[in-house]
Amino acid sequence: YTGTGRISYLGQNFTTTDDWPRVDMKSWSQAIDYGSRSAKEEMVRVQGNNPPRGGGAGFPITGEQRATAMVSGNYAWALNAQGQPQAQNDQAEARQFMIWVTPHGFIKAALADPNATVTDREFIGAGRTLHVVGFTTMGKYRATGEFDAQNMLERVVTWIPSPVMGDMQVEIRYSDWRDVGNGIKAPFHTHMHQGDHPLVRGMNFMDVQASDVKVNVESASLTVPDAVRSAAAPRVNVQTTKLADGVWLIAGGSHNSVAVEFKDFAAIVEAPLDDARTNAVIAETRRLIPGKQIRYVVNTHHHWDHSGGLRAAYAEGATIVTNELNKDFYERVMLVPQPRSLSPDRLGQFPFATTGPGPGKLETYRERHAISDGDQSIISYHIEGFNHAGDMAIVYLPKSKILINADMGPPAAGTPVANVSPNSVSLYNNIKRLKLDVSQHVPIHGNPSSNTDFERTVAPAAARTRPAGPEGG
């Protein structure tokens, strides 16, 4: 398949009730070899006329963003900017399954399942009858497809694992079927939803209009690079640094957390990624602060890479602190302690927090939330003027003058003014608005740095973007 279309950044919407932020695909191609369970997807993404609201790596896009993702059996990889393979074997299972929900893959997988089912679904008002086929593949993945009177696949509904959504619904609609030679037909239009849930329907993930489809092409199978075949399974690394009395940075991966000791309890700022990462953060916090219950976990914002571990914290019995915008989604979708069949997690297996005092709870706020014992404090401030996430908070520790932020920098010392991101300028403006006395910046991504460097680097950029007038100079 080759074509153009749109694709979205899953789990990176501006608020939990918005659609995923989308960008245009200037070009898109997908090659599949069913026999070797191989697929290669290439795309060139551009911002287009899509609103720059929400998050995602490199979003909003300046120029072009190229991506290549491949799978062959139990191996998966991508290509970096230099064209070198980067192992992603933990994604191989999901990518392989997506082969079996393409139109021709669906038929192959259904034929391979001796327990596949076929029923009819009647739409009396529309005068239509659809043939419904269901199958299970790879031991656990269930898919159901609707075929029209001409036996063309119209829609597939299935589920894939997600740390936030659990068994996350995926709906794919195929249309514009055309003959592509030798009596073979293929859909030239594909529209996919990922992450529809009871509160919000229609979470648009991808829309592709093919310009060309070729079948039985030569060399569609892929050769797994040696570096991918020999790559070790990803490990959860924990590296701890003491930032101040009773405050530790828990790093070692793409996302940091901060452990804070109070007189009678402990707290964690940020439970990122997934169960594995946050369980490691919890274990390290217990080691650093022995004998004290982890009473609170403070969440900076709802983006899935920053909230994917909240279920593990909830199972611990911790109270989740987050903005009020997230209340319905967290309580009715994310933190529901129901079993997750595709990728079981701690809360699904132990819904009553067997390692803690019982089910956790949520504390929400609109503009400010404080945790304090009279000496140590954690204060969450909702920030203004930020297109990345409508619920974003910065987290301030007044005793040590530490400011924790997610996705706002700070930039490296000496970054040219023209290269300072709007996110860092927003952080600067909110610090001034809130009149915070900051000594050290601790980002969820990256290393701690001084406020002196931050001011020296970001203040000139903030001055350039400040409107003229009584407050603008």
C-alpha positions in Angstrom: 0.0 0.0 0.0 1.1 3.6 -0.7 -0.8 6.7 -0.1 -1.3 9.8 2.1 -3.4 10.6 5.1 -3.4 11.6 8.8 -2.1 10.0 11.9 -2.4 10.9 15.6 -0.3 10.9 18.7 -2.0 8.3 21.0 -2.4 9.3 24.6 -1.2 12.8 24.0 -4.5 14.8 23.8 -4.8 18.3 25.2 -7.4 17.0 27.8 -8.8 13.6 28.4 -12.0 14.5 26.5 -10.3 15.8 23.3 -9.4 13.8 20.3 -5.8 12.8 19.7 -3.6 15.5 18.3 -3.1 14.8 14.6 -0.7 15.5 11.8 -0.6 14.9 8.1 1.2 12.1 6.4 2.8 13.5 3.3 3.6 10.0 2.3 2.8 6.6 3.7 3.5 3.0 2.7 3.0 -0.4 4.2 4.4 -3.7 2.9 3.2 -7.0 4.4 4.5 -10.6 3.9 2.0 -12.9 5.6 4.1 -16.0 5.3 7.0 -14.6 7.4 4.7 -12.5 9.6 6.6 -9.4 8.4 5.5 -5.8 7.9 7.3 -2.5 7.1 5.5 0.8 7.6 7.1 4.1 6.4 5.7 7.6 6.7 6.7 11.2 6.4 4.8 13.4 8.8 4.2 17.1 8.6 2.2 19.4 10.8 -0.1 20.6 8.0 -3.1 22.8 9.1 -3.7 20.8 12.3 -3.9 22.7 15.6 -0.7 22.6 17.7 -2.5 21.5 20.8 -1.4 18.4 22.7 1.8 16.4 22.9 3.9 13.7 21.4 7.6 13.4 20.4 8.5 16.3 18.1 5.0 17.7 18.2 4.1 20.2 16.8 6.3 19.3 13.8 8.6 21.7 12.2 9.6 20.6 8.7 9.3 16.8 8.1 9.4 13.9 10.5 10.3 10.5 9.0 9.5 7.2 10.7 10.1 3.6 9.7 8.7 0.7 11.8 9.3 -3.0 11.1 8.3 -6.4 12.5 9.3 -9.9 11.5 8.0 -12.7 13.7 9.1 -12.0 17.2 11.5 -9.2 16.3 10.6 -5.5 15.9 12.8 -2.5 15.1 12.8 1.1 13.8 15.4 3.1 11.9 17.0 6.1 13.5 17.9 9.3 11.7 21.1 7.7 10.4 19.2 4.7 9.0 20.5 2.3 11.7 18.2 -0.3 13.2 17.0 0.2 16.8 15.6 -2.8 18.5 12.0 -2.6 19.7 11.3 -6.3 20.3 8.9 -5.5 23.1 6.6 -4.2 20.4 6.8 -7.2 18.2 3.7 -9.0 19.5 1.4 -6.0 19.0 2.8 -5.2 15.5 2.5 -8.8 14.5 -1.1 -8.9 15.6 -1.9 -5.8 13.5 -1.0 -7.8 10.5 -3.9 -10.1 11.2 -6.5 -7.4 11.2 -5.6 -6.1 7.8 -8.2 -7.3 5.3 -6.3 -10.2 3.8 -4.6 -11.0 7.1 -8.0 -11.2 8.8 -9.1 -13.9 6.4 -5.9 -15.9 6.9 -6.1 -15.7 10.7 -9.8 -16.6 10.7 -9.1 -19.7 8.5 -6.3 -20.7 10.9 -8.6 -20.7 14.0 -10.6 -24.0 14.3 -12.9 -22.2 16.7 -13.7 -19.2 14.4 -17.3 -18.2 14.4 -19.6 -17.0 11.6 -23.0 -15.3 12.3 -25.3 -12.9 10.5 -26.2 -9.4 11.8 -29.4 -7.9 10.4 -30.0 -4.2 10.0 -33.7 -4.2 9.3 -34.2 -0.5 8.8 -31.3 -0.3 6.4 -32.2 -3.6 4.7 -28.7 -5.0 5.1 -27.3 -8.2 6.5 -23.7 -8.3 7.5 -21.7 -11.5 7.9 -19.8 -11.4 11.2 -16.6 -13.4 11.6 -14.8 -13.8 14.9 -11.5 -15.5 15.7 -8.7 -15.7 18.2 -5.0 -15.6 17.2 -1.6 -15.7 18.9 -3.3 -17.4 21.8 -5.1 -14.4 23.2 -6.0 -11.7 20.7 -9.7 -11.7 19.7 -11.0 -9.9 16.5 -14.4 -9.6 15.0 -15.1 -8.5 11.5 -18.2 -7.5 9.5 -18.4 -8.5 5.8 -21.0 -7.0 3.4 -23.1 -8.8 0.9 -20.2 -8.9 -1.6 -18.0 -10.4 1.2 -15.9 -7.3 1.4 -14.6 -6.6 4.9 -16.1 -3.3 6.2 -15.1 -3.1 9.8 -12.9 -4.9 12.4 -13.2 -4.4 16.1 -10.5 -5.8 18.4 -8.4 -5.0 21.5 -4.7 -4.4 22.2 -2.9 -3.9 25.5 -2.4 -0.4 27.0 -1.0 0.5 30.5 -3.7 3.2 30.7 -6.7 1.7 29.0 -6.1 -2.0 29.6 -7.7 -4.0 26.8 -7.9 -1.0 24.5 -10.5 -1.0 21.8 -9.4 -0.6 18.2 -11.9 -0.2 15.4 -10.8 -0.2 11.7 -13.1 0.6 8.8 -12.2 -0.4 5.3 -13.8 1.1 2.2 -13.3 2.0 -1.5 -12.6 -1.6 -2.5 -11.0 -1.9 -5.9 -9.7 -4.6 -8.2 -5.9 -4.6 -8.0 -5.3 -7.4 -10.6 -5.9 -11.1 -10.9 -9.3 -10.9 -9.4 -7.9 -9.6 -6.1 -9.6 -6.7 -4.4 -8.1 -4.3 -1.8 -9.5 -1.3 0.2 -8.1 2.0 -0.8 -9.5 3.8 2.2 -8.7 2.9 5.9 -10.0 4.7 8.9 -8.9 3.6 12.4 -9.9 4.5 15.9 -7.8 3.6 19.0 -8.8 4.3 22.6 -12.6 4.8 22.3 -14.0 4.5 25.8 -17.3 5.1 27.7 -16.7 8.8 28.1 -15.5 9.7 24.6 -16.2 7.9 21.4 -14.5 8.5 18.1 -10.8 8.7 19.1 -9.4 9.1 15.6 -6.0 7.5 15.2 -5.3 7.1 11.5 -6.9 7.9 8.1 -5.2 6.7 4.9 -6.2 7.1 1.3 -4.2 4.7 -0.9 -3.0 5.8 -4.3 -1.7 2.4 -5.3 -1.9 -1.2 -4.1 0.4 -4.0 -5.4 0.0 -7.7 -4.6 2.4 -10.6 -4.7 5.4 -8.3 -4.8 8.9 -9.8 -4.6 11.1 -9.4 -1.5 8.3 -8.4 0.8 9.8 -10.4 3.6 12.3 -8.7 5.9 15.8 -9.8 7.1 16.1 -9.2 10.9 19.3 -7.2 11.5 21.9 -9.0 13.8 21.8 -6.1 16.2 18.0 -6.6 16.6 18.2 -10.4 16.9 20.8 -10.3 19.6 19.3 -7.3 21.5 18.7 -7.9 25.2 15.2 -7.5 26.6 14.6 -3.9 27.9 15.4 -3.6 31.6 14.0 -1.2 34.2 17.0 0.7 35.5 16.9 2.8 38.7 19.5 5.4 39.5 19.0 7.5 42.6 20.4 10.9 43.5 19.8 12.8 46.7 18.6 16.3 45.8 18.0 17.7 49.3 17.2 16.5 52.8 14.3 14.1 52.3 14.2 14.5 48.5 15.6 12.0 46.0 15.6 11.9 42.2 14.7 8.4 40.9 16.1 8.3 37.3 17.6 5.6 35.1 15.1 5.7 32.2 13.3 8.0 29.9 11.1 9.4 32.7 12.1 10.5 36.2 10.2 10.4 39.5 10.9 12.2 42.8 10.6 10.6 46.2 9.8 12.9 49.1 10.0 12.0 52.8 7.5 13.5 55.3 7.4 13.0 59.1 4.9 10.1 59.0 4.7 9.1 55.3 6.3 9.2 51.9 5.1 10.7 48.6 6.2 10.2 44.9 6.0 12.8 42.2 5.1 11.1 38.9 4.2 7.5 38.2 5.2 7.2 34.5 5.1 4.7 31.7 3.7 1.4 33.0 3.5 -1.1 35.9 7.1 -2.2 35.5 8.6 1.3 35.8 6.4 2.5 38.6 6.7 -0.7 40.6 10.5 -0.2 40.5 10.0 3.5 41.6 7.8 2.2 44.5 10.4 -0.3 45.5 13.2 2.3 45.5 11.1 4.7 47.5 10.5 2.0 50.1 14.3 1.4 50.3 15.0 5.1 50.6 12.2 5.8 53.1 11.8 2.6 55.0 8.9 2.0 57.4 6.7 4.8 55.9 3.6 4.3 53.8 3.6 5.9 50.4 0.5 8.0 51.0 0.5 10.2 47.9 1.5 10.0 44.2 1.4 13.4 42.5 0.6 13.4 38.8 1.8 16.2 36.5 -0.6 15.6 33.7 -2.7 12.9 32.0 -0.5 12.1 29.0 -0.1 8.3 28.9 3.7 8.3 29.3 3.3 10.3 32.5 0.2 8.5 33.9 0.8 4.9 32.8 2.0 3.8 36.2 -0.8 5.3 38.2 -2.6 2.0 38.5 0.4 0.5 40.2 0.4 3.4 42.7 -3.3 3.0 43.2 -2.8 -0.7 44.0 -0.2 0.4 46.6 -3.0 2.2 48.3 -1.7 5.7 47.5 -3.9 8.7 47.0 -3.5 10.1 43.4 -3.2 13.9 43.2 -4.2 15.3 39.8 -6.1 18.1 38.2 -9.9 18.1 38.3 -10.1 17.8 34.5 -8.9 14.2 34.9 -11.4 13.1 37.5 -14.0 11.3 35.4 -11.4 9.6 33.1 -9.2 8.4 36.0 -12.1 7.2 38.1 -14.2 5.6 35.4 -11.6 4.4 32.9 -8.0 4.3 34.0 -8.3 3.3 37.7 -11.2 0.8 37.5 -9.8 -2.3 39.1 -11.1 -4.8 36.6 -8.9 -7.6 35.2 -6.9 -6.9 32.1 -6.6 -10.0 30.0 -4.0 -9.0 27.4 -1.4 -7.6 29.8 -2.4 -8.3 33.4 -1.3 -5.6 35.8 -1.0 -5.2 39.6 -4.3 -3.4 40.2 -6.2 -5.9 38.1 -4.6 -8.9 40.0 -4.7 -7.3 43.4 -7.7 -4.8 43.4 -7.7 -4.4 47.1 -4.1 -3.4 47.5 -2.8 -6.4 49.4 0.5 -4.6 50.0 -1.2 -1.4 51.2 -4.0 -0.3 53.5 -6.8 -0.7 51.0 -8.2 0.9 47.8 -6.7 4.3 47.1 -8.5 7.5 46.3 -8.3 10.6 44.2 -7.6 14.2 45.3 -8.3 16.7 42.6 -7.8 20.5 42.4 -8.4 23.3 40.0 -5.4 25.7 40.5 -3.5 24.6 43.6 -3.0 21.5 45.8 -0.7 21.2 48.9 0.6 18.2 50.9 2.3 19.3 54.1 3.3 18.1 57.5 4.3 21.6 58.7 7.9 21.1 57.6 8.0 19.4 54.2 5.6 20.4 51.5 4.6 19.5 48.0 2.6 22.1 46.1 1.0 21.5 42.7 0.2 24.5 40.6 -2.0 24.4 37.5 -0.1 26.4 34.8 -1.6 28.8 32.3 -0.9 29.5 28.6 0.4 26.0 27.6 -0.8 24.2 24.5 0.8 20.9 25.5 -1.8 19.7 28.1 -4.7 21.6 29.6 -4.2 19.9 33.0 -0.5 20.5 33.3 1.0 21.1 36.7 4.4 22.2 38.0 5.3 20.8 41.4 7.1 23.0 43.9 9.0 21.9 47.1 9.3 25.2 49.0 11.7 23.9 51.7 14.4 23.0 49.2 13.3 25.5 46.5 13.0 22.6 44.0 10.7 22.9 41.0 9.6 19.8 39.2 8.2 20.0 35.6 7.2 17.7 32.8 7.8 18.4 29.1 8.8 22.1 29.8 12.5 21.9 29.7 14.6 23.5 31.0 16.9 23.9 28.0 20.6 23.2 28.2 22.6 26.2 29.5 23.7 28.4 26.6 20.9 27.4 24.3 20.5 30.2 21.7 17.5 32.4 22.2 16.0 31.3 18.9 16.2 27.7 20.0 14.5 28.0 23.3 11.1 26.2 23.1 7.8 27.8 23.8 7.3 25.2 26.6 10.3 26.6 28.5 9.1 30.1 28.0 5.7 29.0 29.4 7.5 27.6 32.4 9.4 30.9 32.9 6.2 32.9 32.7 4.4 30.7 35.2 7.2 30.9 37.7 7.0 34.7 37.5 3.2 34.7 37.7 3.3 32.5 40.8 6.3 34.3 42.3 8.1 31.1 43.1 11.5 31.2 44.7 13.3 28.5 42.7 16.9 27.3 43.2 16.9 24.0 41.3 14.9 22.7 38.3 14.2 18.9 38.3 12.6 17.8 35.0 10.8 14.5 34.5 12.8 14.2 31.3 16.5 15.0 31.7 18.9 16.1 34.4 18.5 18.7 37.2 19.9 22.2 36.6 20.2 25.5 38.4 17.7 28.3 38.2 20.5 30.7 37.5 21.2 28.8 34.2 17.5 28.7 33.5 17.0 32.4 33.9 20.1 33.3 31.9 18.9 31.0 29.0 15.2 31.5 29.0 14.6 35.1 30.1 15.8 36.7 26.8 13.5 34.3 24.9 10.6 35.2 27.2 11.3 38.9 26.7 11.1 38.5 22.9 7.6 36.9 23.1 6.2 39.2 25.7 3.5 41.5 24.4 4.2 45.2 24.4 2.3 47.3 27.0 2.3 48.1 30.7 3.5 44.5 31.5 5.4 43.8 28.4 8.0 46.6 28.4 
